[in-house]
Amino acid sequence: MSITPVPRVAVVVVAAGSGMRLAAGAPKAFVGIDGHPILWHALSRVFAAPTAQVVVVAPSDRQGDALSEVLAVAGDRRDLVSVVAGGATRQASVAAGLAALWADVELVLVHDAARALTPPEVFQRVIAALEEGAVGAVPVLPVIDTIKRVSGHEILAGVDRSELAAAQTPQGFRRDVLDAAYAASTEDFTDDAALVAAAGHAVAAVTGHPLAFKITTAADLERA
């Protein structure tokens, strides 16, 4: 009997958000697109990417539903997947996912289930950057809108968008660096790249993808 090799890469899929801004009557990851929940769509892209341990972080009362979606889409990778309960914040949910990683995992990608249409090639680019020596890597897209700095209803100044980029997920890191950054953190950050940067590490940028947009509002859901 063949034994599935233990992967050195893991993907933590964060699907524990309440979806209040989406206002769809269910946690965001379980809202439907074309007959399947957002989580199903996200996982279908994860499983099309390079083989990895996959940890899905779900609301504590929806772990069974999350497991059903995992089993529906994982195919022959179902032995690589587990579901854990999330925390009160995104950072707490990621920490719960990190605690479930296998000992052999060296590279960790953290991915928002709400970026459900992210193509597998984005995962590949992040992994490649880490394998080439980056401590962390984040997919980004250039900012195309003209950006203004405002105070109330007053425009104060323009902002040079040549130095700006929109960050996406999956965001990838060396496991030892990410674990240490989480252990040392005393505040909440908007994403894992900011947490790792605050710990003193440089994070590389790789090319993102327009389909990796985040489903946050009803308009985003319609777009998806």
Buried (B, 14 or more C-beta within 10 A) or exposed (E): EEEEEEBBBBBBBBBBBEBEEBEBEBBBBBBEBEEBBBBBBBBBBBBEBBEBBBBBBBBEEBBEBBBBBBEBBBEEBBEBBBBBBBBEEBBBBBBBBBEBBEEEBBBBBBBBBBBBBBBBBBBEBBBBBBBEEBBBBBBBBEBEEEEEEEEEEEEEEEEEEEEEBBBBBBBBBBBEBBBBBBEEBEEEBEBBBBBBBBBEBEBBBBEBBEBBBBBBEEEBBEEB
